[in-house]
């Protein structure tokens, strides 16, 4: 069964992660409800431009075993494998391990309590250290294969060190013992020394931030070979749009010709009045030609996919999956009944007029041409909200209050709420839904909260929005259990005080 995860990626972007099984036929739709006060509508917002500049997608093979199973099960009997097979399995492990570290580190960024953060990051560092040791035990002896291993080892060592240092740079100032902090820094020093002893990078590269960053970017692209699928994208309806332009032009010219013949019959020969009338007729044509063409095209394009995509295995070149993509503004009356009901189930004071931006992708995955040993694809789609924030107000509001005959104030920023409804349909199964509330200002996303859908509408289970508990890192589980326990304690204390 396909699964979906939605979370914040950068300050003004969200990432939708979609797991699709081999042989699956599924469709996911996202409906962005954008308040009119944000100033986003079909006239001010170009969907095609946003698709190419604001939506970034990546599709790759995926396995639930994120920590070491590929190394243990697939780096066996290396002499019996070809160099291409070795490189492929090596890249699969390195890529998924990097994604796992990135996901766990991303979740730790949201921990603000030192008592929870420091034990969690230490546990993450220990897991990384253990996995890297097991990975390095499988280093090949053959020089032809060793270079591929060294590239992956170099990148994973540097990437893990950077993720931990980034977490420590924004660590909570209180609640962390010196021993825990020293353990993290000791691991980072050990990895830096390891790369230096192995001579993975020259002295000049290590001392230049630009060179080391660009080199690691290149290594990441190398380990993505064979893992990330190659995309062949095509814009649909090109000839249909040309035909629409021709029909619209023909209709306009039909009216223009009729007006010209009428004018000749009324005004007679070539006179100044005749010339003036012809000028008005041609001006009429130029003014309304594009409007008529655009109106016809919007009507014809309504509900049609705008792009098609073929996903190919970069090694074999075989087609693994095919996709159809939709991106358009929808009228309220065209919304599916369940989506409209979900959006209407809000507090009365929160019901405001909004534009609906719809993004949909339908995926059909091949079962026979799938890479051996893998049963799922992972699709990651990043939506930039920068074009949405471009129209937001920058100013802040001052809230005044009086205390002991003294007036003070606090600054309150202007915030906006974007509602997102997710619809997931798999094969012939009924569609399931989820709703998110994205609170944002001009500079960042403040909060992403998942809301319940009304009764009578099938909901996407919690395990299919967030990562399943059994697949989560013990780091996050331990941190969450500690945080939940602290929250329960505070809730109990608050209840006692209220009594």
WOVENCOR-V977768 format. One record per pair of residues at least 24 apart in sequence whose C-alpha atoms are under 7 Angstrom apart, sorted by the first residue. I is the first residue (numbers start at 0). J is the second residue. If there is no record, write none. Layout:
[[I	J] [I	J]]
//
This chain:
[[2	463] [2	464] [3	463] [3	464] [4	463] [4	464] [4	465] [4	466] [5	464] [10	443] [10	444] [11	383] [11	384] [11	385] [11	443] [11	444] [12	381] [12	382] [12	383] [12	384] [13	381] [13	382] [13	383] [14	379] [14	380] [14	381] [14	382] [15	379] [15	380] [15	381] [16	377] [16	378] [16	379] [16	380] [17	377] [17	378] [17	379] [18	375] [18	376] [18	377] [18	378] [19	375] [19	376] [19	377] [20	374] [20	375] [20	376] [21	364] [21	365] [21	366] [21	369] [21	374] [21	375] [22	364] [22	365] [22	366] [23	363] [23	364] [24	362] [24	363] [24	364] [24	425] [24	426] [25	361] [25	362] [25	363] [25	424] [25	425] [25	426] [26	360] [26	361] [26	362] [26	423] [26	424] [26	425] [27	359] [27	360] [27	361] [27	422] [27	423] [27	424] [28	358] [28	359] [28	360] [28	421] [28	422] [28	423] [29	357] [29	358] [29	359] [29	419] [29	420] [29	421] [29	422] [30	355] [30	356] [30	357] [30	358] [30	419] [30	420] [30	421] [31	355] [31	356] [31	357] [31	417] [31	418] [31	419] [31	420] [32	353] [32	354] [32	355] [32	356] [32	417] [32	418] [32	419] [33	353] [33	354] [33	355] [33	417] [34	351] [34	352] [34	353] [34	354] [35	352] [35	353] [35	354] [37	390] [37	391] [38	390] [39	387] [40	354] [41	328] [46	326] [46	327] [53	382] [53	383] [54	380] [54	381] [54	382] [54	383] [55	380] [55	381] [55	382] [56	379] [56	380] [56	381] [57	378] [57	379] [57	380] [58	227] [58	228] [58	376] [58	377] [58	378] [58	379] [59	226] [59	227] [59	228] [59	376] [59	377] [59	378] [60	226] [60	227] [60	373] [60	375] [60	376] [60	377] [61	373] [61	375] [61	376] [61	377] [62	373] [62	375] [65	95] [65	96] [65	99] [66	96] [66	130] [67	130] [70	134] [74	137] [82	144] [86	147] [87	225] [90	222] [90	223] [90	224] [90	226] [91	226] [93	151] [93	222] [94	222] [94	223] [97	155] [104	162] [108	166] [111	171] [112	171] [113	171] [113	173] [113	174] [113	175] [114	174] [114	175] [115	478] [115	481] [115	482] [117	175] [117	179] [119	474] [119	475] [119	478] [121	179] [121	183] [122	474] [123	474] [124	183] [150	218] [151	222] [153	194] [153	199] [154	215] [154	218] [154	219] [156	190] [160	187] [160	190] [224	313] [225	312] [225	313] [225	314] [228	310] [228	311] [228	312] [228	313] [229	310] [229	311] [229	312] [229	313] [230	308] [230	309] [230	310] [230	311] [231	308] [231	309] [231	310] [232	306] [232	307] [232	308] [232	309] [233	306] [233	307] [233	308] [234	305] [234	306] [234	307] [235	305] [235	306] [235	307] [240	296] [243	292] [243	296] [244	292] [247	291] [247	292] [248	288] [251	284] [251	288] [255	280] [255	284] [317	368] [319	364] [319	365] [319	368] [319	369] [320	362] [320	363] [320	364] [320	365] [321	362] [321	363] [321	364] [322	360] [322	361] [322	362] [322	363] [323	360] [323	361] [323	362] [324	359] [324	360] [324	361] [325	358] [325	359] [325	360] [326	357] [326	358] [326	359] [327	356] [327	357] [327	358] [328	355] [328	356] [328	357] [329	355] [329	356] [329	357] [338	420] [341	452] [341	453] [388	441] [391	441] [393	441] [413	440] [414	438] [414	439] [414	440] [415	439] [415	440] [431	457] [431	458] [431	459] [432	457] [432	458] [432	459] [433	458] [433	459]]
//
